[in-house]
C-alpha cells in the first residue's frame, strides 16, 4: 500500500498552486494498468464535481 500513498502525496505536490481547470486537464483520463481510471483520474472527476456544485 505504500506505493499508493507515495503516488497520492506526489500528485498533491505536483498540483499544488495550480488552478482547478489546469489540474483537471492534466489528470483526467489517466488509466491505471488495465483499469480505465486511476487515482489521478478520480481526483480530476472529484474536482469536476466540485466545480459543478459551486
HELIX and SHEET records of a PDB file:
HELIX    1   1 UNK A    2  UNK A   15  1                                  14    
HELIX    2   2 UNK A   20  UNK A   27  1                                   8    
HELIX    3   3 UNK A   39  UNK A   53  1                                  15    
END                                                                             
